[in-house]
Amino acid sequence: MPLLSDLLLSAKDENEPLCFEALKPRSTELHRLIIRGQWAKGTLDYPIFRTHSKHLKYLSLSFCNLEEDPLRMLASHLLDLTYLRLNNVHSANKLVLLAEAFPKLKTLILKQMPDVNQIKFLDGALPCIEGLYIVSLLKLDKVPQGIESLSSLKKVWLMNLHKDFETQWNKNRMHQKMLHVAEVRTTGCTSLCNGDELGLSEMDYVACKLGILEDMLEAPSATPISLPLELLKAITCSFADSREIGRGGYGVVYKGLLPSGKMIAVKKLFGIHVLDDNKFRNEVCYLMDVNHPNIVRFLGYCAETRMEVVEVNEKHVMAELPTRLLCFEYVRYKSLDTHISDESSGLDWRTRYQVIRGICHGLLYLHDKCSIVHLDLKPENILMDDNMVPKIADFGLSRIFAEQESRIITSTRVGSLGYVAPEYLNNGLITTKSDIFSFGVLVIELMTGRKNYPQSVDTSFQCFTEKVLGSWMKRLETTAPTCKLEIYSEQINIMDGGLPCIQVFNQSLHIVLLLKLDKVPQGIEFLSSLKKLWLRNLHKDFKTQWNQKGMHQKMLHVL
């Protein structure tokens, strides 16, 4: 069989010896080799490895009795190997990976090697390694020397080792040294990517994932992971009503309590809004890359379909019930809508200014770096942390527009009335401007301290604009004598941005009593619908700046 590519050699049971001296397959295309059974001699120095060293990419060895270091021997021959698994292998006490060993290896699994008590990675070993799984090496009580130098690592699982291993790991502060690794697991569970791969029970698998989730909360740059439904049921008390912390058009949000006392938010999508597998994976794929201080951090997801008995037309039938969940960091200090009120009882002006800046930065990141349109930006979806830092939340209603600047949505419109841009509400047209409109409404509400935005796109904005400006003038006149006036230069810029964002056709703008405002409000010439502009009692240099910039020529559209 000269074209043989895959070969499995298996004894009847783990005690039957296998003889390899005469095994000399003629194939020059052998890429995958799996051997299960006892070795007749305690060495890997066989022709099958020497002959096929240039082609073999996948190797799995089980139930071997060796008297040597298998890694050192194999590394000298198998230069193209990308996957290596050693399971139930007796070997030398010390395993050493020399410099430039296994130059293409991406996955290394060492499981149930009862003799090993020391592992050493020399500088330059495993330059392409991505996944390292060391499981059930019960004599391994020391941290593998040089493991932190494996710069390409993405996952490290060190599970069910010597009882002192975790103490040594923590003593050496290895979590700090392994921050470049997305997933690091060091406690006594045994799982690879799923419970079946290494023979775990479902309980062990859940416990393992729970440990990873705990570690993720300590590593802000860790990559989100898939989470089993049983884990999410456990931390939310089976999605009990007492754990509910929010509810929207697409799902319910529950508080998940981890054993350490830390909390996460678990969003369970309603059945009628469950996305199919492809759409859900697409949504999750975009969420994976979202990481910004002004956006709620995405931690993981669950996509499971189970067969359950349901009642249909008074009959009980078996049906597939898909479950889709998204997990985010838990932000405990309520949402922004609870803080919108007049300055006498709500946020001070400086905090309002910082909140607006934070939302603006987060929204810019979503649009420019992630190509995501939120579509439901409102105070209820802005969460505030303990330091009053705003975080944009709720991506269940997001629409992704990776290939085009805008597109038409023909399905059911989403978003909240009063914050939705007219072109989206009327025509379903989506661009980043849809979010900018919502941001403008939010700015006005923060500045006025009132949620009194017109609730219909058919309502004229003139009355609302006059009310905003009147309230602003009154506040300036009553607070200017006793407050620091420099803060108003920031506020007038925000107001200057907020009104155009919602495309209010404001016909008059009054700026008075800003004694320290010595510069022309940025962007004022873009208020295309402006008909009346009053600039009075400002800084003594303001008029000079106005004339130097030729503002009279730029404002010819104002009557």
Phi, psi and omega in degrees: 000079185291342182253016180300128181249330181237138181218125176245122176245117185224132174283170179295324176208179187289349181264347180282128181285150176244138179252126184245359184304319185265000183281108181223074180300140184276349184298138175258008183238021182288111183253333188229124183227126178234124181235126180230112179154165180288145178273142177288327179232153186276050179212157175257011183279075182238155180300329183300329178275321181291319184291322187255020184297334183278347187240332187294128181243336185230125180221128177230122181240131180227146173061051181253139171253102183244158178244021186218177174274106184295329181294318180294319182292313183292325183298333182284344183246319192264078185282340182259005183296133178247342182221128178222127180230123175245120186228129181055054183244124170276137186204189173296159181291331185242128176253130182232131175251111185285168177303135180067015176292139179047069186296341181245003184293130179251332182228127177231123180239121175241111185230135175051061174248091194292344183267343189283125175235002180205136176230137182226128176251111177283157182300127180099353178285150176048060184293341182247009186296135179242325181233123179237118185235109180246112193227132173060041169261087194290345178263356182280100183252001181238151177294131178306123183294129177085006182298329181290345181276355179280085192290339183271000183299139173243330179223134173229123178239117179237096194227144177057052179256197178301149184299337181267357187298312184296325177298316178295321179300313180290323180298323179275003180054047186290332178299324178291325181282344184249027182295340179283351182264129185293319181232123176230123180234127187230009181257186196274043174250165183227094179213149173263258177260342175210167186294331185285332188302320181244018173076036180274152168282164180298324180297317179296319181297316178298316180298323180295312178298324179297320178296320178297318180298319177300316180295324181300324182293341178266352182234094186302337183265003183296145181283135176303153185229165172280144184233138180288149181300322181298326177295313182292327174296318184296318185276349178248011184055050181057041177057051181291150179301327181292342179264358181288130180237357179185158181210134179226190183290339184247351181178178180245140179254130180242153175271125178257126182255118180274160181304329180286351184097349177287158184233152172227165176256130182244116180259116180259116182288141176297150181302322184287346181248011180293126179282151174290171189304315183294315180293321180294316178297324178296316178298314181296323181302318178289322181295330182305325187267358182278117179209104183206142182298341180255020176228134180302131186287132177273128185254325183178183184209165176221131177223097181230145176235124183235150176273123179221158178277126179230160180261124179228119181053047177065018176236146178266123182227158175277133182219152174278122180245105179282142177236130180231126181224148176236138183242134182228166174297151180267122179251114195273346192266038174064177181263168187296330183299334179285349182254355181278107176199175180299154187299342181292336182227000183244215182287143175288166187296321180299318180294319178300319180297315180294324178297315180297318178299316181297316179297319180298317180295317179296319180293320177298321178296316179300317184286312189275323185263332187245351182055044181242131171257127185286310176075355177217046180284118181201166183304326180294339180256017172246110182264146183247128179274187185297336180260015180060033173271125182284143178227122179288130184235173173068085176259012179296337181255008183295151172238135185255133184229067188293327190259338184232155178290327178213160176204166181259130175259121182261350178280185184302134179295147176239174181108173184247131182302137184101338179243357185269134179295142182303321183292333177278318182295321183275320189241352182075016181280125182248125166219178176297338180296336176300317178287326180296321176301310180299322179296320178299318177298317181297319178300314181299318180296320179294321183285325180272341183075015183221144176261075184234033179289142180304136185267010178218136180290348179276348181283136178293141180276351187300314182297316181295318180299314179298324180293317179298312181294322179295317178297321179295315179299315181298320181295317179299316184293326183272336184253339184303319182296336186246353184248162175288121188284344184294336181292338184285339176295326175289317184294323182291328176294321178294314178298322180298329177274325186294317183294315177295329181303321181265011176054041174288129182274066184289133183255353178213143177220127182245122176236109184222158173062025174259081191293342179256005178279099183253002180239152179292130177307124183297130176084005184297334181287347181272359177282082192293337183265004183293133178243334182225131180224123177246126176232102188226149173052052178256192180298150184297337181269357187298315183296324177298313179299319181300315182289322181297325181275000180061041186291332179298321178290325182284342184250026182297340180284351180267129182290000000 
